[in-house]
Amino acid sequence: MFKKVNVPFELYEVELDKATDEDLQRISEVMGLGLNLEEMKLIKQYFKRKGRNPYDIEMQSLGQAWSEHCCYKSSKYFLKQFLLDDYSRYPYVISAIKEDAGVVEFDEDYAYVIKIESHNHPSAIEPYGGAATGIGGIIRDVLCMGAQPIALIDPLFFAELDFPYEKLPKGVRHPQYLLSGVVAGIRDYGNRVGIPTVAGMIFFDESYLTNCIVNVGCVGIAKKKNIVPSRAGNAGDLFVLVGGKTGRDGIHGVTFASAELSEKSEEERSAVQLGNPIVKEPLIHACLEVVERGLITGLKDLGGGGLSCVVGEMAFAAGFGAEIHLDKVPLKEEGMAPWEIWVSESQERMMLTVKPEKVDEVLYIFQKWDIPASVIGKTTEDRVLRIFYKGYKIYEMDIEFIVGAVEYCRTHVTKPLAKEEPAIPEPKDLKSVFLKMLSHPNVASKDWVIRQYDHEVRAATVIKPLQGRVNFETHGDAAVIKPTKSNRGLSIAVAINPWMTKADPYWGTASAFDELVRNLVAVNSIPHSYVDCLNFGNPEKPERMWEFVESVKALGWMAKNFGLPCVSGNVSFYNETKYSAIAPTPTLLGVGIVEDIRKAKESYFTGGAVVLVGETKKEFGGSLYSKIMGFESYSVPRTSPERLKSYSDALLESFRKFDVRACHDVSEGGIAVAIAEMSFGLGVGFKAVKKLDFLELFSESNTRWIVEVEEKELEDYLDFLRRKGLRAEHLGFSEGIEIDFGSFSCNLDQAENAWRIGMRRYLA
């Protein structure tokens, strides 16, 4: 099946012309291509028309370009049908979906850039390196648009920290080990490169035992005039490879990410890239300098697929072909085969396209920053990609065949949802349930993680992830950063509750969108755009595909009707093993505009009247209450984009008209947990004006906030919302050293202690 080619280096002809169907499948397996039989047949037919067999480097290139991770072959059909919007509706969106990151207008002169990605499989195998290179990759995605990265975000998902060691499946790392390693990787990379980690979340559920989920986001800022496309500019432009040298680390990274994990996945450590933040920091400066000077025509990072994807994608997007000389690529080690150089995913590399007359100036700037830079090829007119190595032509394929790839409309079969809602049990001891909620790791303080990150480097973090008394802070709903000299700011928040999406992927995803908007509104910001990271199981299994389709439908319905554009995204499939698939995890990252950072709202009580904005219903599907009480509810909270819009607009208007002292969204644990969290920030308790029952305390209905207002404005505040046809209720007052809900009370210190040690107790 493989014939050595008579050249002075390692090159093989792959004998597809004689291959049976069995042979084709074997070739894909032996070469680690991850391609199915039908895809192998397409390749065989292509080269039959060419009158020759492919070389190994050509086959490896197609394995990368046609992987799920790179070409979205299972998701494109549904994303286009349900999620992608008419972006002409949003004149402030400069670039959406088509580039490496979304670009959105911030003000007259500046734009912000936003992206979220997954690094799940690498983190499950090598948590420190997998998470670190995830951060490195997401920084490059933002940098390649010509933006300075200014904030990092880390939504993380693991199995329960108290999972018994003796019950771990073979080859699976314990959740405590994974969490510690992932946090250390994010911490070390982000802190060393000097970009603050300002927002994120951690969620624990048994479905992540054999496949943790590590999502990473980045926000950047750029002058509008400096925005750079992720494509070549002109025929004859030179490809300049800059940054780290190319090695064998990261080979087959995208095919590894496009298959289920197994007991043998531990052997795939070579697919995990090796990051170097010390190289990344000057690389950022050098790239931004050539952008500022207008010396380049295109810029793209070398992420999934390495050179094999970046060259083809930059040329294809511009309507050109390319000619590459692989022996010009600086290497970490000797003896690498051409295909290894071509598909390596070694980190800290960027690709520039430069007009020939400006290349010397570009090379000088990278030399000044002590960053390697090499001219490795050029764009051509004929839409063909050719690769030469040591004077031999070893690759020639039509760009459209490489990048156009394949697209599937996967079969999806409705997974039956339980129709009968069980009787909701009423607890005998409300206080006990309350304390268990506060100490549950999904609710408890995440300061063990947050304090490891530098969330104030660059001195632009206005509202921090921890808010209130020094060393005794509570957490808020969104971070706020000040990206320019003006007082205009950006809010940043994430949202997803996998318990809800597991119970009902449609309404669970709609609830995640609702929570994202609530988080942004809570800090007095106007929801402006969002990106998504859609983490699901094996798309070849119809029930898993159904979960994805339902989720995308709900997200499109909510976002389009609310009026919030999805400007970028990522799909991560195959998060599954023979033991289980993950809960559907469509992570959302949103950005809001804070018109004046001095008027941003924080989440802790200072003393005043406490108001519930929104309506509470008997909705316990996927709730913390159902987990604590040990029953399964399927009534996932409902929402509607119109209702969410009405409440959001009214709340933002109320911030301008009234002395609103604090605001916090109601999510896990209902208003009981929300009020407790607001009490912890300054140590100010709460006293209800009526007896609150378990439904009022623990329901997780959507579109609700707890607002603290000046006591003398209480009646006017309630009247303002009610005149708009919205629900608002006076719950009580923030005061004292107890949390008193009328139906029970709890000493503030006791509640706070339960909250502060809830996650730490497993990690000391």
Secondary structure, 3 states (H helix, E strand, C coil): CEEECCCCCCCEEECCCCCCHHHHHHHHHHHCCCCCHHHHHHHHHHHHHHCCCCEHHHHHHHHHHCCHHHHCCCCHHHHHHHHCCCHHHCCCEEECCCCCCEEEECCCCEEEEEEEEECHHHHHHCHHHHHHHHHHHHHHHHHCCCCEEEEEEEEEEECCCCCCHHHCCCCCCCHHHHHHHHHHHHHHHHHHHCCCEEEEEEEECHHHCCCCEEEEEEEEEEEHHHCCCCCCCCCCCEEEEEECCECCCCCCHHHHCCCCCCHHHHHHHHHCCCCCHHHHHHHHHHHHHHHHCCCCCEEEECCCCCHHHHHHHHHHHHCCEEEEEHHHCCECCCCCCHHHHHHCCCCCEEEEEECHHHHHHHHHHHHHCCCCEEEEEEEECCCEEEEEECCEEEEEEEHHHHHHCCCCCCCCCCCCCCCCCCCCCCCCCHHHHHHHHHHCCCCCCCHHHHCCCCCCCCCCEEECCEECCCCCCEECCCEEECCCCCCCEEEEEEECCHHHHHHCHHHHHHHHHHHHHHHHHHCCCEEEEEEEEEECCCCCCHHHHHHHHHHHHHHHHHHHHHCCCEEEEEEECCCECCCCECCCEEEEEEEEEECCHHHCCCCCCCCEEEEEECCCCCCCCCCHHHHHHCCCCCCCCCCCHHHHHHHHHHHHHHHHHCCEEEEEECCCCHHHHHHHHHHHCCCCCEEECCCCCHHHHHCCCCCCEEEEECHHHHHHHHHHHHCCCCCEEEEEEECCCEEECCCCEEEHHHHHHHHHHCCHHHCC
